[in-house]
């Protein structure tokens, strides 16, 4: 990745890790490299602990959002199936009511 694309990718990944709650932290990685599904952060040695904590928080936050999305999709699916079932039952009751006319 080169030029603007690398800067944009760096901003996308580094952005959420910097400044939980809007506070920009010191020791931003000097470079972020991407290799398929992994990101490699390069930082000063004295900032490694900070970055591990930040990455752990970021992963936990991402996992929580993912689980909330799964739950929302599950509820929407349940609600849709429930509504479809109720409509089928309503139509069946109407058919039964008027079948001998």
Jmol script that loads the backbone (N, CA, C; Angstrom):
load data "model"
ATOM      1  N   UNK A   1       0.854  -1.155   0.000  1.00  0.00           N
ATOM      2  CA  UNK A   1       0.000   0.000   0.000  1.00  0.00           C
ATOM      3  C   UNK A   1       0.904   1.223   0.000  1.00  0.00           C
ATOM      4  N   UNK A   2       0.578   2.215  -0.793  1.00  0.00           N
ATOM      5  CA  UNK A   2       1.463   3.353  -0.819  1.00  0.00           C
ATOM      6  C   UNK A   2       0.708   4.650  -0.804  1.00  0.00           C
ATOM      7  N   UNK A   3       1.405   5.717  -0.509  1.00  0.00           N
ATOM      8  CA  UNK A   3       0.893   7.070  -0.602  1.00  0.00           C
ATOM      9  C   UNK A   3      -0.363   7.312   0.204  1.00  0.00           C
ATOM     10  N   UNK A   4      -1.344   7.934  -0.462  1.00  0.00           N
ATOM     11  CA  UNK A   4      -2.589   8.323   0.207  1.00  0.00           C
ATOM     12  C   UNK A   4      -3.335   7.125   0.765  1.00  0.00           C
ATOM     13  N   UNK A   5      -3.301   6.015   0.034  1.00  0.00           N
ATOM     14  CA  UNK A   5      -4.012   4.817   0.516  1.00  0.00           C
ATOM     15  C   UNK A   5      -3.449   4.366   1.850  1.00  0.00           C
ATOM     16  N   UNK A   6      -2.124   4.398   1.989  1.00  0.00           N
ATOM     17  CA  UNK A   6      -1.514   3.985   3.250  1.00  0.00           C
ATOM     18  C   UNK A   6      -1.873   4.977   4.352  1.00  0.00           C
ATOM     19  N   UNK A   7      -1.873   6.273   4.053  1.00  0.00           N
ATOM     20  CA  UNK A   7      -2.246   7.264   5.067  1.00  0.00           C
ATOM     21  C   UNK A   7      -3.697   7.070   5.498  1.00  0.00           C
ATOM     22  N   UNK A   8      -4.599   6.831   4.550  1.00  0.00           N
ATOM     23  CA  UNK A   8      -5.999   6.630   4.888  1.00  0.00           C
ATOM     24  C   UNK A   8      -6.185   5.374   5.734  1.00  0.00           C
ATOM     25  N   UNK A   9      -5.511   4.289   5.374  1.00  0.00           N
ATOM     26  CA  UNK A   9      -5.613   3.048   6.148  1.00  0.00           C
ATOM     27  C   UNK A   9      -5.069   3.260   7.549  1.00  0.00           C
ATOM     28  N   UNK A  10      -3.978   4.008   7.649  1.00  0.00           N
ATOM     29  CA  UNK A  10      -3.403   4.284   8.961  1.00  0.00           C
ATOM     30  C   UNK A  10      -4.390   5.083   9.799  1.00  0.00           C
ATOM     31  N   UNK A  11      -5.036   6.055   9.221  1.00  0.00           N
ATOM     32  CA  UNK A  11      -5.996   6.865   9.959  1.00  0.00           C
ATOM     33  C   UNK A  11      -7.178   6.019  10.399  1.00  0.00           C
ATOM     34  N   UNK A  12      -7.652   5.131   9.540  1.00  0.00           N
ATOM     35  CA  UNK A  12      -8.807   4.306   9.903  1.00  0.00           C
ATOM     36  C   UNK A  12      -8.487   3.406  11.081  1.00  0.00           C
ATOM     37  N   UNK A  13      -7.324   2.798  11.084  1.00  0.00           N
ATOM     38  CA  UNK A  13      -7.000   1.857  12.152  1.00  0.00           C
ATOM     39  C   UNK A  13      -6.518   2.576  13.396  1.00  0.00           C
ATOM     40  N   UNK A  14      -5.616   3.537  13.220  1.00  0.00           N
ATOM     41  CA  UNK A  14      -5.043   4.208  14.379  1.00  0.00           C
ATOM     42  C   UNK A  14      -6.058   5.118  15.048  1.00  0.00           C
ATOM     43  N   UNK A  15      -6.995   5.685  14.293  1.00  0.00           N
ATOM     44  CA  UNK A  15      -7.954   6.633  14.841  1.00  0.00           C
ATOM     45  C   UNK A  15      -8.710   6.111  16.046  1.00  0.00           C
ATOM     46  N   UNK A  16      -9.396   4.944  15.943  1.00  0.00           N
ATOM     47  CA  UNK A  16     -10.158   4.460  17.085  1.00  0.00           C
ATOM     48  C   UNK A  16      -9.277   4.101  18.274  1.00  0.00           C
ATOM     49  N   UNK A  17      -8.017   3.776  18.011  1.00  0.00           N
ATOM     50  CA  UNK A  17      -7.137   3.399  19.106  1.00  0.00           C
ATOM     51  C   UNK A  17      -6.636   4.616  19.854  1.00  0.00           C
ATOM     52  N   UNK A  18      -6.585   5.735  19.190  1.00  0.00           N
ATOM     53  CA  UNK A  18      -6.139   6.962  19.828  1.00  0.00           C
ATOM     54  C   UNK A  18      -7.346   7.615  20.466  1.00  0.00           C
ATOM     55  N   UNK A  19      -7.221   7.990  21.686  1.00  0.00           N
ATOM     56  CA  UNK A  19      -8.194   8.855  22.296  1.00  0.00           C
ATOM     57  C   UNK A  19      -9.546   8.243  22.573  1.00  0.00           C
ATOM     58  N   UNK A  20      -9.620   7.225  23.403  1.00  0.00           N
ATOM     59  CA  UNK A  20     -10.921   6.776  23.857  1.00  0.00           C
ATOM     60  C   UNK A  20     -11.558   7.960  24.550  1.00  0.00           C
ATOM     61  N   UNK A  21     -12.774   8.288  24.182  1.00  0.00           N
ATOM     62  CA  UNK A  21     -13.444   9.437  24.752  1.00  0.00           C
ATOM     63  C   UNK A  21     -12.942  10.753  24.184  1.00  0.00           C
ATOM     64  N   UNK A  22     -12.294  10.724  23.031  1.00  0.00           N
ATOM     65  CA  UNK A  22     -11.855  11.940  22.373  1.00  0.00           C
ATOM     66  C   UNK A  22     -10.506  12.446  22.831  1.00  0.00           C
ATOM     67  N   UNK A  23      -9.832  11.750  23.722  1.00  0.00           N
ATOM     68  CA  UNK A  23      -8.522  12.186  24.199  1.00  0.00           C
ATOM     69  C   UNK A  23      -7.454  11.544  23.344  1.00  0.00           C
ATOM     70  N   UNK A  24      -6.629  12.367  22.695  1.00  0.00           N
ATOM     71  CA  UNK A  24      -5.553  11.832  21.868  1.00  0.00           C
ATOM     72  C   UNK A  24      -4.395  11.495  22.783  1.00  0.00           C
ATOM     73  N   UNK A  25      -3.908  10.299  22.670  1.00  0.00           N
ATOM     74  CA  UNK A  25      -2.829   9.837  23.538  1.00  0.00           C
ATOM     75  C   UNK A  25      -1.490   9.979  22.846  1.00  0.00           C
ATOM     76  N   UNK A  26      -0.454  10.146  23.659  1.00  0.00           N
ATOM     77  CA  UNK A  26       0.885  10.238  23.090  1.00  0.00           C
ATOM     78  C   UNK A  26       1.364   8.852  22.692  1.00  0.00           C
ATOM     79  N   UNK A  27       2.394   8.797  21.890  1.00  0.00           N
ATOM     80  CA  UNK A  27       2.987   7.523  21.514  1.00  0.00           C
ATOM     81  C   UNK A  27       2.267   6.844  20.379  1.00  0.00           C
ATOM     82  N   UNK A  28       1.644   7.619  19.490  1.00  0.00           N
ATOM     83  CA  UNK A  28       0.976   7.014  18.339  1.00  0.00           C
ATOM     84  C   UNK A  28       1.988   6.216  17.538  1.00  0.00           C
ATOM     85  N   UNK A  29       1.569   5.059  17.021  1.00  0.00           N
ATOM     86  CA  UNK A  29       2.526   4.264  16.250  1.00  0.00           C
ATOM     87  C   UNK A  29       3.032   5.079  15.074  1.00  0.00           C
ATOM     88  N   UNK A  30       4.289   4.934  14.804  1.00  0.00           N
ATOM     89  CA  UNK A  30       4.880   5.664  13.685  1.00  0.00           C
ATOM     90  C   UNK A  30       4.445   5.062  12.362  1.00  0.00           C
ATOM     91  N   UNK A  31       4.049   3.809  12.403  1.00  0.00           N
ATOM     92  CA  UNK A  31       3.706   3.136  11.160  1.00  0.00           C
ATOM     93  C   UNK A  31       2.761   1.978  11.441  1.00  0.00           C
ATOM     94  N   UNK A  32       1.831   1.795  10.555  1.00  0.00           N
ATOM     95  CA  UNK A  32       0.933   0.647  10.617  1.00  0.00           C
ATOM     96  C   UNK A  32       1.054  -0.059   9.281  1.00  0.00           C
ATOM     97  N   UNK A  33       1.389  -1.341   9.317  1.00  0.00           N
ATOM     98  CA  UNK A  33       1.502  -2.130   8.093  1.00  0.00           C
ATOM     99  C   UNK A  33       0.378  -3.160   8.072  1.00  0.00           C
ATOM    100  N   UNK A  34      -0.171  -3.369   6.893  1.00  0.00           N
ATOM    101  CA  UNK A  34      -1.238  -4.342   6.720  1.00  0.00           C
ATOM    102  C   UNK A  34      -0.734  -5.494   5.882  1.00  0.00           C
ATOM    103  N   UNK A  35      -1.020  -6.706   6.331  1.00  0.00           N
ATOM    104  CA  UNK A  35      -0.675  -7.906   5.583  1.00  0.00           C
ATOM    105  C   UNK A  35      -1.882  -8.833   5.647  1.00  0.00           C
ATOM    106  N   UNK A  36      -2.685  -8.802   4.608  1.00  0.00           N
ATOM    107  CA  UNK A  36      -3.936  -9.554   4.517  1.00  0.00           C
ATOM    108  C   UNK A  36      -4.864  -9.182   5.666  1.00  0.00           C
ATOM    109  N   UNK A  37      -5.048 -10.049   6.631  1.00  0.00           N
ATOM    110  CA  UNK A  37      -6.008  -9.797   7.712  1.00  0.00           C
ATOM    111  C   UNK A  37      -5.335  -9.338   8.999  1.00  0.00           C
ATOM    112  N   UNK A  38      -4.081  -8.898   8.939  1.00  0.00           N
ATOM    113  CA  UNK A  38      -3.412  -8.474  10.160  1.00  0.00           C
ATOM    114  C   UNK A  38      -2.889  -7.049  10.009  1.00  0.00           C
ATOM    115  N   UNK A  39      -2.710  -6.392  11.132  1.00  0.00           N
ATOM    116  CA  UNK A  39      -2.130  -5.049  11.165  1.00  0.00           C
ATOM    117  C   UNK A  39      -0.931  -5.103  12.096  1.00  0.00           C
ATOM    118  N   UNK A  40       0.176  -4.559  11.661  1.00  0.00           N
ATOM    119  CA  UNK A  40       1.400  -4.555  12.454  1.00  0.00           C
ATOM    120  C   UNK A  40       1.659  -3.117  12.888  1.00  0.00           C
ATOM    121  N   UNK A  41       1.691  -2.885  14.197  1.00  0.00           N
ATOM    122  CA  UNK A  41       1.911  -1.563  14.750  1.00  0.00           C
ATOM    123  C   UNK A  41       3.377  -1.425  15.158  1.00  0.00           C
ATOM    124  N   UNK A  42       3.986  -0.331  14.768  1.00  0.00           N
ATOM    125  CA  UNK A  42       5.355  -0.035  15.158  1.00  0.00           C
ATOM    126  C   UNK A  42       5.321   1.193  16.057  1.00  0.00           C
ATOM    127  N   UNK A  43       5.906   1.099  17.255  1.00  0.00           N
ATOM    128  CA  UNK A  43       5.876   2.202  18.202  1.00  0.00           C
ATOM    129  C   UNK A  43       7.137   2.153  19.050  1.00  0.00           C
ATOM    130  N   UNK A  44       7.366   3.235  19.799  1.00  0.00           N
ATOM    131  CA  UNK A  44       8.496   3.250  20.724  1.00  0.00           C
ATOM    132  C   UNK A  44       8.289   2.181  21.782  1.00  0.00           C
ATOM    133  N   UNK A  45       9.384   1.633  22.284  1.00  0.00           N
ATOM    134  CA  UNK A  45       9.321   0.556  23.266  1.00  0.00           C
ATOM    135  C   UNK A  45       8.560   0.969  24.526  1.00  0.00           C
ATOM    136  N   UNK A  46       8.723   2.220  24.952  1.00  0.00           N
ATOM    137  CA  UNK A  46       8.056   2.656  26.176  1.00  0.00           C
ATOM    138  C   UNK A  46       6.546   2.806  25.999  1.00  0.00           C
ATOM    139  N   UNK A  47       6.039   2.690  24.786  1.00  0.00           N
ATOM    140  CA  UNK A  47       4.604   2.821  24.526  1.00  0.00           C
ATOM    141  C   UNK A  47       3.918   1.484  24.255  1.00  0.00           C
ATOM    142  N   UNK A  48       4.692   0.386  24.277  1.00  0.00           N
ATOM    143  CA  UNK A  48       4.128  -0.921  23.945  1.00  0.00           C
ATOM    144  C   UNK A  48       2.983  -1.286  24.888  1.00  0.00           C
ATOM    145  N   UNK A  49       3.177  -1.110  26.178  1.00  0.00           N
ATOM    146  CA  UNK A  49       2.125  -1.459  27.145  1.00  0.00           C
ATOM    147  C   UNK A  49       0.862  -0.643  26.882  1.00  0.00           C
ATOM    148  N   UNK A  50       1.040   0.645  26.634  1.00  0.00           N
ATOM    149  CA  UNK A  50      -0.100   1.518  26.323  1.00  0.00           C
ATOM    150  C   UNK A  50      -0.847   0.999  25.100  1.00  0.00           C
ATOM    151  N   UNK A  51      -0.121   0.625  24.055  1.00  0.00           N
ATOM    152  CA  UNK A  51      -0.770   0.173  22.829  1.00  0.00           C
ATOM    153  C   UNK A  51      -1.444  -1.173  22.998  1.00  0.00           C
ATOM    154  N   UNK A  52      -0.860  -2.042  23.790  1.00  0.00           N
ATOM    155  CA  UNK A  52      -1.520  -3.333  24.053  1.00  0.00           C
ATOM    156  C   UNK A  52      -2.848  -3.093  24.776  1.00  0.00           C
ATOM    157  N   UNK A  53      -2.849  -2.204  25.776  1.00  0.00           N
ATOM    158  CA  UNK A  53      -4.079  -1.878  26.486  1.00  0.00           C
ATOM    159  C   UNK A  53      -5.105  -1.255  25.539  1.00  0.00           C
ATOM    160  N   UNK A  54      -4.650  -0.333  24.698  1.00  0.00           N
ATOM    161  CA  UNK A  54      -5.556   0.329  23.753  1.00  0.00           C
ATOM    162  C   UNK A  54      -6.142  -0.661  22.759  1.00  0.00           C
ATOM    163  N   UNK A  55      -5.315  -1.545  22.254  1.00  0.00           N
ATOM    164  CA  UNK A  55      -5.785  -2.545  21.290  1.00  0.00           C
ATOM    165  C   UNK A  55      -6.768  -3.504  21.962  1.00  0.00           C
ATOM    166  N   UNK A  56      -6.468  -3.901  23.202  1.00  0.00           N
ATOM    167  CA  UNK A  56      -7.394  -4.763  23.938  1.00  0.00           C
ATOM    168  C   UNK A  56      -8.750  -4.088  24.118  1.00  0.00           C
ATOM    169  N   UNK A  57      -8.749  -2.788  24.460  1.00  0.00           N
ATOM    170  CA  UNK A  57     -10.007  -2.045  24.607  1.00  0.00           C
ATOM    171  C   UNK A  57     -10.734  -1.969  23.273  1.00  0.00           C
ATOM    172  N   UNK A  58      -9.990  -1.718  22.214  1.00  0.00           N
ATOM    173  CA  UNK A  58     -10.589  -1.611  20.888  1.00  0.00           C
ATOM    174  C   UNK A  58     -11.235  -2.935  20.478  1.00  0.00           C
ATOM    175  N   UNK A  59     -10.535  -4.038  20.720  1.00  0.00           N
ATOM    176  CA  UNK A  59     -11.072  -5.362  20.388  1.00  0.00           C
ATOM    177  C   UNK A  59     -12.331  -5.644  21.218  1.00  0.00           C
ATOM    178  N   UNK A  60     -12.293  -5.333  22.513  1.00  0.00           N
ATOM    179  CA  UNK A  60     -13.457  -5.562  23.369  1.00  0.00           C
ATOM    180  C   UNK A  60     -14.649  -4.735  22.887  1.00  0.00           C
ATOM    181  N   UNK A  61     -14.397  -3.492  22.527  1.00  0.00           N
ATOM    182  CA  UNK A  61     -15.462  -2.622  22.030  1.00  0.00           C
ATOM    183  C   UNK A  61     -16.035  -3.156  20.721  1.00  0.00           C
ATOM    184  N   UNK A  62     -15.163  -3.587  19.825  1.00  0.00           N
ATOM    185  CA  UNK A  62     -15.596  -4.132  18.544  1.00  0.00           C
ATOM    186  C   UNK A  62     -16.398  -5.406  18.748  1.00  0.00           C
ATOM    187  N   UNK A  63     -15.946  -6.268  19.629  1.00  0.00           N
ATOM    188  CA  UNK A  63     -16.678  -7.507  19.911  1.00  0.00           C
ATOM    189  C   UNK A  63     -18.052  -7.210  20.500  1.00  0.00           C
ATOM    190  N   UNK A  64     -18.130  -6.220  21.390  1.00  0.00           N
ATOM    191  CA  UNK A  64     -19.422  -5.858  21.984  1.00  0.00           C
ATOM    192  C   UNK A  64     -20.377  -5.340  20.912  1.00  0.00           C
ATOM    193  N   UNK A  65     -19.883  -4.491  20.018  1.00  0.00           N
ATOM    194  CA  UNK A  65     -20.739  -3.976  18.939  1.00  0.00           C
ATOM    195  C   UNK A  65     -21.185  -5.116  18.029  1.00  0.00           C
ATOM    196  N   UNK A  66     -20.303  -6.053  17.754  1.00  0.00           N
ATOM    197  CA  UNK A  66     -20.648  -7.192  16.906  1.00  0.00           C
ATOM    198  C   UNK A  66     -21.748  -8.032  17.566  1.00  0.00           C
ATOM    199  N   UNK A  67     -21.611  -8.294  18.862  1.00  0.00           N
ATOM    200  CA  UNK A  67     -22.632  -9.075  19.566  1.00  0.00           C
ATOM    201  C   UNK A  67     -23.966  -8.349  19.589  1.00  0.00           C
ATOM    202  N   UNK A  68     -23.941  -7.020  19.753  1.00  0.00           N
ATOM    203  CA  UNK A  68     -25.194  -6.252  19.716  1.00  0.00           C
ATOM    204  C   UNK A  68     -25.836  -6.339  18.331  1.00  0.00           C
ATOM    205  N   UNK A  69     -25.023  -6.323  17.294  1.00  0.00           N
ATOM    206  CA  UNK A  69     -25.543  -6.450  15.932  1.00  0.00           C
ATOM    207  C   UNK A  69     -26.177  -7.824  15.733  1.00  0.00           C
ATOM    208  N   UNK A  70     -25.505  -8.870  16.199  1.00  0.00           N
ATOM    209  CA  UNK A  70     -26.067 -10.225  16.093  1.00  0.00           C
ATOM    210  C   UNK A  70     -27.399 -10.314  16.823  1.00  0.00           C
ATOM    211  N   UNK A  71     -27.473  -9.729  18.010  1.00  0.00           N
ATOM    212  CA  UNK A  71     -28.713  -9.770  18.800  1.00  0.00           C
ATOM    213  C   UNK A  71     -29.820  -9.004  18.080  1.00  0.00           C
ATOM    214  N   UNK A  72     -29.511  -7.854  17.513  1.00  0.00           N
ATOM    215  CA  UNK A  72     -30.509  -7.062  16.787  1.00  0.00           C
ATOM    216  C   UNK A  72     -31.035  -7.843  15.588  1.00  0.00           C
ATOM    217  N   UNK A  73     -30.142  -8.487  14.841  1.00  0.00           N
ATOM    218  CA  UNK A  73     -30.549  -9.274  13.679  1.00  0.00           C
ATOM    219  C   UNK A  73     -31.417 -10.451  14.110  1.00  0.00           C
ATOM    220  N   UNK A  74     -31.046 -11.092  15.218  1.00  0.00           N
ATOM    221  CA  UNK A  74     -31.837 -12.216  15.738  1.00  0.00           C
ATOM    222  C   UNK A  74     -33.239 -11.762  16.115  1.00  0.00           C
ATOM    223  N   UNK A  75     -33.332 -10.597  16.812  1.00  0.00           N
ATOM    224  CA  UNK A  75     -34.650 -10.069  17.205  1.00  0.00           C
ATOM    225  C   UNK A  75     -35.482  -9.715  15.983  1.00  0.00           C
ATOM    226  N   UNK A  76     -34.859  -9.067  14.998  1.00  0.00           N
ATOM    227  CA  UNK A  76     -35.590  -8.697  13.778  1.00  0.00           C
ATOM    228  C   UNK A  76     -36.111  -9.933  13.060  1.00  0.00           C
ATOM    229  N   UNK A  77     -35.290 -10.973  12.992  1.00  0.00           N
ATOM    230  CA  UNK A  77     -35.707 -12.223  12.345  1.00  0.00           C
ATOM    231  C   UNK A  77     -36.861 -12.858  13.109  1.00  0.00           C
ATOM    232  N   UNK A  78     -36.748 -12.905  14.437  1.00  0.00           N
ATOM    233  CA  UNK A  78     -37.812 -13.465  15.267  1.00  0.00           C
ATOM    234  C   UNK A  78     -39.110 -12.678  15.066  1.00  0.00           C
ATOM    235  N   UNK A  79     -39.004 -11.345  15.087  1.00  0.00           N
ATOM    236  CA  UNK A  79     -40.205 -10.509  14.907  1.00  0.00           C
ATOM    237  C   UNK A  79     -40.835 -10.741  13.539  1.00  0.00           C
ATOM    238  N   UNK A  80     -40.004 -10.867  12.500  1.00  0.00           N
ATOM    239  CA  UNK A  80     -40.519 -11.096  11.144  1.00  0.00           C
ATOM    240  C   UNK A  80     -41.213 -12.448  11.053  1.00  0.00           C
ATOM    241  N   UNK A  81     -40.604 -13.489  11.595  1.00  0.00           N
ATOM    242  CA  UNK A  81     -41.197 -14.828  11.559  1.00  0.00           C
ATOM    243  C   UNK A  81     -42.484 -14.856  12.378  1.00  0.00           C
ATOM    244  N   UNK A  82     -42.484 -14.171  13.525  1.00  0.00           N
ATOM    245  CA  UNK A  82     -43.681 -14.109  14.365  1.00  0.00           C
ATOM    246  C   UNK A  82     -44.825 -13.422  13.614  1.00  0.00           C
ATOM    247  N   UNK A  83     -44.533 -12.319  12.953  1.00  0.00           N
ATOM    248  CA  UNK A  83     -45.563 -11.597  12.193  1.00  0.00           C
ATOM    249  C   UNK A  83     -46.081 -12.461  11.046  1.00  0.00           C
ATOM    250  N   UNK A  84     -45.176 -13.171  10.355  1.00  0.00           N
ATOM    251  CA  UNK A  84     -45.597 -14.049   9.255  1.00  0.00           C
ATOM    252  C   UNK A  84     -46.487 -15.175   9.772  1.00  0.00           C
ATOM    253  N   UNK A  85     -46.138 -15.741  10.913  1.00  0.00           N
ATOM    254  CA  UNK A  85     -46.926 -16.824  11.504  1.00  0.00           C
ATOM    255  C   UNK A  85     -48.317 -16.330  11.892  1.00  0.00           C
ATOM    256  N   UNK A  86     -48.366 -15.163  12.503  1.00  0.00           N
ATOM    257  CA  UNK A  86     -49.666 -14.595  12.889  1.00  0.00           C
ATOM    258  C   UNK A  86     -50.526 -14.315  11.668  1.00  0.00           C
ATOM    259  N   UNK A  87     -49.929 -13.815  10.602  1.00  0.00           N
ATOM    260  CA  UNK A  87     -50.689 -13.539   9.379  1.00  0.00           C
ATOM    261  C   UNK A  87     -51.216 -14.839   8.770  1.00  0.00           C
ATOM    262  N   UNK A  88     -50.399 -15.891   8.755  1.00  0.00           N
ATOM    263  CA  UNK A  88     -50.856 -17.190   8.227  1.00  0.00           C
ATOM    264  C   UNK A  88     -52.012 -17.727   9.058  1.00  0.00           C
ATOM    265  N   UNK A  89     -51.913 -17.586  10.378  1.00  0.00           N
ATOM    266  CA  UNK A  89     -52.990 -18.052  11.251  1.00  0.00           C
ATOM    267  C   UNK A  89     -54.268 -17.249  11.007  1.00  0.00           C
ATOM    268  N   UNK A  90     -54.154 -15.936  10.816  1.00  0.00           N
ATOM    269  CA  UNK A  90     -55.315 -15.087  10.541  1.00  0.00           C
ATOM    270  C   UNK A  90     -55.986 -15.500   9.236  1.00  0.00           C
ATOM    271  N   UNK A  91     -55.185 -15.736   8.204  1.00  0.00           N
ATOM    272  CA  UNK A  91     -55.733 -16.153   6.912  1.00  0.00           C
ATOM    273  C   UNK A  91     -56.404 -17.513   7.042  1.00  0.00           C
ATOM    274  N   UNK A  92     -55.800 -18.423   7.793  1.00  0.00           N
ATOM    275  CA  UNK A  92     -56.390 -19.748   7.991  1.00  0.00           C
ATOM    276  C   UNK A  92     -57.724 -19.647   8.717  1.00  0.00           C
ATOM    277  N   UNK A  93     -57.796 -18.779   9.741  1.00  0.00           N
ATOM    278  CA  UNK A  93     -59.072 -18.590  10.454  1.00  0.00           C
ATOM    279  C   UNK A  93     -60.149 -18.050   9.514  1.00  0.00           C
ATOM    280  N   UNK A  94     -59.772 -17.097   8.671  1.00  0.00           N
ATOM    281  CA  UNK A  94     -60.742 -16.562   7.706  1.00  0.00           C
ATOM    282  C   UNK A  94     -61.185 -17.633   6.723  1.00  0.00           C
ATOM    283  N   UNK A  95     -60.240 -18.435   6.240  1.00  0.00           N
ATOM    284  CA  UNK A  95     -60.591 -19.532   5.323  1.00  0.00           C
ATOM    285  C   UNK A  95     -61.536 -20.518   5.988  1.00  0.00           C
ATOM    286  N   UNK A  96     -61.245 -20.870   7.219  1.00  0.00           N
ATOM    287  CA  UNK A  96     -62.105 -21.808   7.955  1.00  0.00           C
ATOM    288  C   UNK A  96     -63.498 -21.207   8.174  1.00  0.00           C
ATOM    289  N   UNK A  97     -63.547 -19.929   8.449  1.00  0.00           N
ATOM    290  CA  UNK A  97     -64.818 -19.261   8.745  1.00  0.00           C
ATOM    291  C   UNK A  97     -65.715 -19.202   7.502  1.00  0.00           C
ATOM    292  N   UNK A  98     -65.122 -18.990   6.340  1.00  0.00           N
ATOM    293  CA  UNK A  98     -65.918 -18.800   5.142  1.00  0.00           C
ATOM    294  C   UNK A  98     -65.883 -19.966   4.165  1.00  0.00           C
ATOM    295  N   UNK A  99     -65.330 -21.115   4.563  1.00  0.00           N
ATOM    296  CA  UNK A  99     -65.185 -22.218   3.605  1.00  0.00           C
ATOM    297  C   UNK A  99     -66.516 -22.850   3.208  1.00  0.00           C
ATOM    298  N   UNK A 100     -67.537 -22.770   4.051  1.00  0.00           N
ATOM    299  CA  UNK A 100     -68.813 -23.411   3.732  1.00  0.00           C
ATOM    300  C   UNK A 100     -69.835 -22.455   3.083  1.00  0.00           C
ATOM    301  N   UNK A 101     -69.431 -21.267   2.745  1.00  0.00           N
ATOM    302  CA  UNK A 101     -70.394 -20.332   2.124  1.00  0.00           C
ATOM    303  C   UNK A 101     -70.597 -20.593   0.671  1.00  0.00           C
TER     304      UNK A 101
END
end "model"
wireframe off; spacefill off
backbone 0.3
color backbone group
